[in-house]
Amino acid sequence: MGAIGDFLGTTTGIASLLVLIIAVLLVIIHYVSRDVDTTNWPTGTLDDDHHQRDRSPLPKPPDHGEDDTVLMEKGAAPSRKEIDDAFETQSRSSRSAREAEPEAAATDVAVGEEVGEHYEVTVYYATDRRDLGGDQYVSKRFTDERALGARGQSPITFGTCKVSIPKHHVVGELEAPSAFNPFDRNNADKYVILLSIDKKEKGEFFNALRERIGRDSEKQTFVFVHGFGVTFENAARRTAQMAYDLRFSGAPIFYGWPTESFGFLNPDFTAYSESENNARWTTWHFKEFLLDVVQRTGAETVHIIAHSMGNRIVADALLHLRHVMTAQEQGVLREIILTAPDIDADVFVHQIAPEIAQLSSRVTLYASRNDQALKVSKTIHGYRRIGDFHDVTLFPEGVDTIDASEVETDSIGHNYYGANESVISDICQILNGGAMADKRLSTLVSRTATSGAKYWRVKKGVKLGDVWDDLWGA
């Protein structure tokens, strides 16, 4: 002990101890807060991130050819009134068109196709992860590395995934086999499994997406952007689970960006900072993709759901699109849902929220004072996170702030957006009918902060079945 004590008393010893402590914290956070990935145990995933953003303008993106022409049409951003007027005009036109169509043409599509004792849910994807090709095992096809497109071409690839949802599925769960029973891992009747990946050319993808959205009476889609350390496989599984739990009749899409898994068998302590760089790198690609979704799919409603580090990608892309999209295109962006965002609170309140609040019909922020991942992020970066409700002393104007601190979740409190039934029930009301926060009485309680700002708190113990009954009848 004397030698150890002497070593720890040196500068080198103290530095080594600090590095060890940080490494242990990262490992603990990763394994406690991951979106469960026991199919690849013990290398798990974490929908988490850290944030210290460089707010200087991003460099001009490379020329991607004809698909980038719309991005060059710069002009003054439309006003909120212009967006609202365009949205109302579009809504009236859509209602008139649906009323004029035969009743059979406005039939909603089932969330999944029944196959034995499970349902198969089709989700659409766009990704700029490296593709190892179809010969790889499906869960390993896309890596955590960047895809490098040919010079002057976008690295984004497209396709669809089929994911199984067991008939005995529990709301918020990503059912997976035990790590001690690997022989049962492919049982689609018991687990949420990525069954297949069907890669498509860009034109084929958007034609298929347009056809799928066209079969939905609401002509809607949502785009989910995952957080740090999430594999392509788990992003697909979570997207399918959310679409199923939310009874979302439109087309579910996820955007997969390169972020490195971190675990005991992969103790790469640079993974976090590399993912931060990749989040900045992928912003241009996501912006390009989101604009295509608005312009090429015929969707009348596009929702965005982001989690953790994914919020940075969404926020930066929207800040740029604010000055590119027409009022009519902005009117298509209906709900922007930001969950557990690891973004500097002051930056979000003063720089981000005022802009994106003008871009869509509504922005909803879910935060929790029990989010331990964001508290560690604050310690690392030195500034409070907007997703840490305990540290939210300023409430962003034009944003519905929802306190999820009271709901039951895992010990780290970071994945409640897709894992807690009360939160899922609240999001369900947002996406299915667009109920205002004051009207979501079954899931929310109104509160007033000491500053006088209004916010809402998610009730504990809400049952999604009860919300379904309220929305669609018992």
N, C-alpha and C positions, 0 to 999 in steps of 0.2 A: 504493500500500500504506500510505503514511503516513496518508491520510485514513481508510482502513478501520480502521487500527490505532487512530487517535484515537477513532473511533466505537465500536469494540468496547471501548474503555476506559471508556466511559460506562455508567451504570446502564441506560439505554435500550438500548444496544448489547448488553450482556450478556443482558438479558431477551429481546431479539429472537433472539439466538443460541440460547438455551435453548429457546424456542418452536420454532425451526427444527429443532433436534436431535430434540425430542420428535415433531414432525410426521414427520420422516424415519423414525424408529423405528417409528411406527405404520404407515406405508406399507409398510415392509419386513416387519413382522410380518404384516400383512394378506396380502401377496402370497405370502409363503413358506408360511404356515400355513393358507391357505384350503382348504376343500373345493373342489376344482378346478371352476371354472365357465367353461370356455373357450367355451361356447355363448354367453356374454354378455361375452366378453373385450372390453376389458380391465377391466371392473368386476367384480372377483371377490368371494369371500366368505371369511369367517374364522370358524371355530368357536372363538372365543376371547372372553375377557371379563376385566374387572377387578372387584375386589370390596372395598368398604369398607361393610359392611352396617349400616344402622340397625336395631338389634334391638328397638326399641320396638314394641309391638303395632300391627298394621296397623289403620287405621280400619274401622269397621263397613261392610260392603259394602252397596251399594244393594239395595233390595227387588226381587228378580227374580220375585216371584209364587210360584205353587205349586211351582216347581222348587226353591225355596230353603227349603222347609219343613223338610226333613231337617236342614239346617244349624242350625236353631234348637233342635233337641233336644239341648241340652247336658247333660253329665253327667260323672261321674267316668270317666276313661279306663280301659278294661279292662286287667287285668293280663296279663303275658306268658303265664301259665298258662292263663287264660281263652281267649286267642287260640289257643294251641297245642291246647287241648281242642276248640275250635270247628273248627279246621282238620282235626284228626284225625277228628272226627265227620263233617265234610263229605266228607273223603276216603273214609271207609268207605262213606258213602251213595252217593258217585259211583261207586265201584268196584262196589257191589252193583247199582246201576242199569244200568251198562254191561254187567255180566255177564248181566243179565236181558234185555237188548235183543238183537234179532237181530244177527248178526255184521256184516251189511251196514250197519247204522246207525252203526257205530263206525269208519268209513273216514276216514282222514286226507285232507285236501285238498292237492293239489299246490300248491307255492309259486307257480307261474306257469302261464299257459296258453300252449302252444306255438303260435307264429304264424310260419311261415317259418323264418328262421334266428335267431329270438329268442324270448324268453318275455315275456309281458305279465303283470306283477305288479300286483295291485290293493292299494292301501294306503288306509287310512281317515284322514281328517284332521279336526281341529277347530282353528279359528284365530280370533284376534281382530285380525287384520290387516285393513286397508281393502280391500274388494273393488271393483274397477273394473267388474265385470260380464263377462258371457260374450262380448261383442264384442271383448274384448282378446285379443291373442296369448297363448296358454296360459301361457307362461313369465312374462308380465308382468301377469297378472290380479290377483294380490295384491301390494300395495305394502308398503313398510316402515313405513307409518304406522298409527296406531291406528284400529280400527273404532269408530265411535261409535253405539251402539245407541240406540233411542228411550228416552225417560225411563222408568226402572223396568224396562227389559228388558236382558238380557245381550247383549253385542256379539258373542258367539261364533257363528260359522257353521260348517256341517258339510258333509261330502261325501266323495267317493272320487276317487282319482287312478289312472290307469293309467300304468305306467312300464315301459319296455323294458329287458330284460337280454339282451345278445347271448349266443349259444351259446358263443362263444369267450371269454366273460367271465373275467377273472383275479380271483381272490379279493382283496377289498379295494380294487379299482380302481373308479373312476367313469369308465368309458370315455367320452371326449368328443372331438369333432373338433378338429383343429388350428386355432388362431386364423388361420392363413394359408390355410385351406381352408374358408371359410364355406359353400360350395355343397354340402358333404357333411354338413351339420350335422343333418339330419333322418333320417339313415339308421339306423333302429331295429335293423337287423341287425348294426350295428357299434358303436353307442353306447348308453349309459344315458341315456334321454330321457324327459322328462315328456310323455306323449302326449296326455292329456286330463284334464280336471277336470269332475266331475259334482257340482254343488252339490245338497244335499238339505235338506229341512226337518228339524227336530230329531227329530220322531217317526219320520219315514221313515228317518233315519240310524240311529237306535238299533234300529229293527226290522231293518234290513239287517245291522247289526253283530251283533245277536243271532242272526240266521239263519246268518251266516258262522261265528261261534264255535260254534254248535250242530252244525255239520258237522265239527268237529274232535274227534277222540276224546278229546283232553286238555282240551277246552273252555277254551282259553287265548288270551291276547292280550298284546302288549307295547305300551307307550306310550313313544315316543321324544321327548325334548325337546331341541331343538338349542341352539346357543350364539350368540354375538354375530356379527352381520354375515352370517348365513346367509339366503339368499333362500328364499321358499316353494318355488320350483322345486327348489333343491338339497336342502332338507329332505325333499321327496318322493323325490328320487333316492337319497339316502343311506338312507332308510328301506327302500325296495325292495331296494337292494343288500344291506343287512344281513339282511333277511328271507330273501333268496335264498341268501346265503352261509351263514347259520346253519341253513338247511333248516327254518325255523320254520313249523310246520304250522298255527298259529293265525292270528289276524287281526293284521296289523301296523298300528299307528296312530302318527301323529305329531301333536304339538301345535305349531302354528306361531304364534309371537308376534312382534310388530313390532320389528324390529331393523334398523338402517340399514346398507346396504352402504357400504364405505369403499374408495376406490381413487383412482388417478391422475386419472380423469375425474370423480371425486366426492370431492374433498379437503375433506370436511366434518369438521373436527377435533372437533366437538361430538357426533359420532355415538356415540362410546363412552359419554359421560355420559348421552346421551339414551336409549341402550339400557339402561343401568343403571336409569334411572327407569321405563322400560317393563317391565323385569323385575319390579319391585315392583308396578306397575299390573296386570300380567297374572296375578299370583299368585292373586287371588280367582277369576278366571275358570278358571284351571287346576284349582284346588281343586274348583270346581263340576263341571267336566267329569270329573275323576277319580272323584268320588263317583258321578256318573251311570254311568260305565263299570262300577263295582263293583255298582251297584244295578239297572241296567236291561238288562244284556246277557246275563245268565245265565252269565257267565264264572266258572269255578271257580278260575282262576289268572290273576292280572294281574301282569305284570312291568313295571318302570319302568327305562328307560335314559336317563341324562342326560349331557350333555357341557358342560363349561366354564360359561358363564353360566347355562345351563339348569339346572345344579345348584342355583342359588339359588332358582329358581322351585319346583323339586321339594322342596327342603328346607323352605322356608317353608310350602308347601301341606301337607306331611306333618305339620309341627309343629302346625298348626291341626286337621287331620283326626284327629290322635291323640286329641283330646278330643271328637270328634264321632261317629266310627265305632263301631259295636258290635263285640264280640269276633269275631262271625261274619264281619262285613265286613272287619275287619283280617286275618282268616285267609285271605282271598282274595289279599291282597298277598303275593306269594311272593318274588320277587327284586327288590331295589333295587340297581341297578348305577350307580355314580357314577364317571364317567371324567373325568380331568383337571380336577377342580373348582377353580375360582378362588374359594375361600372362605377367609377368615382361619382359619389352622390352629388357633389357640387357641379361637376361637368354635366351630369344628366339633367339636373334641375334647370341650369342656366343656359346650356348650349344645345342639348339634344331634344328635351321635351318640347320646348316652344316650336321647334321645326316639325317634328313628326306628328305632333298633335294637330297640325294643319293639313296633314297628308292623308289621314284616314278618317272614317266616321267616328272611331273611338280607339283610345289607347288604354289598356288595362295593365297595371303593374301589380304583381304578386310579390310580397316580401314577408320575411319572418325574422323575428329577433332571436330565434333558436337555430338559425342557419350557421353552424359552426364552421363550415367551409369558407363562408364569407368573412367570418371573424379572423380566420387565419390569413385570408387575403388582405384584410385591413392591416394586420400586423406586418405582413411582408411589404406592402406597398405604402403604408403610412397614411392612407386616407380611407375614410369610411366608404362603404359600398351602398348603393341605392337599394339593393336587395336585402340588406340587413335592416329590418324594420326598427330595431332598437336604436339605430343610429340615424334614422330618417328624421332629422329635425326640420327639414324643409320639404313640403309636399309639392311635387311638380304640378304646376297649373295646367289644366286641360287634360290631366291624366287621372283615371280612377285608380286610387291606391287601395289595395286589398291586403289586410293584415292576416296572414295565414299562421300566426304564431301559436294558436291554440289547438290546431289539428294534430292528430297523432301521426307520427312519421318515424323514420329510422332515427338512430341516436344523433346523426349529424344534421338532420333537418333540412336537406338540400333538394331532395327529389320529390317533394310533395305534389308538384304540378301534374305528374302522371301516376303517382302511387297512392294518393290519398283520395278516398271516395267523396269527401266533402268538397275538396277543391275541384275534382273532376265534375261533380254535380253543378258547381257554379259555372265552370267553363262550358258545360253542356247547355246551360241556359243562354249563355252569350252567343254561341254558335248556332243554336237552334231557336231562332226567333229574335235574337238581338235584344233581349230584355235589359233595360237600364239597371244600374246597381240598386237604385231605390226600389225597384220592382222585384228584385230577386230575394223576396222575403223568406223563402224556404232555406236559403243558404247563407244569407248575409245579415249582419246587424250593423246599423249605422252608428258611427262614433264621431266625436269631435275632439281634435287634438288641443293641447293647451294653447297653441297658436291661433286656434279658431278654425283651422282647416278641417274639412270634412273628409272622413275616410270610412272604410267598411271592414268589418272583421268576419272571417269565415266561421260559421257555426261548427261545433263538433258533432260527430255522429250522424251527419246527413246521409240518407240512403238514396242512391241514384235511382232506384226503382220508383221512389215517390216523386222524384223530379220528372221521370219519364211519364208517369201517370198524369202529372199536371200539364205536361207539354202535349202528349198525344192521347190522353184519356186512358182510363183504367182498362 
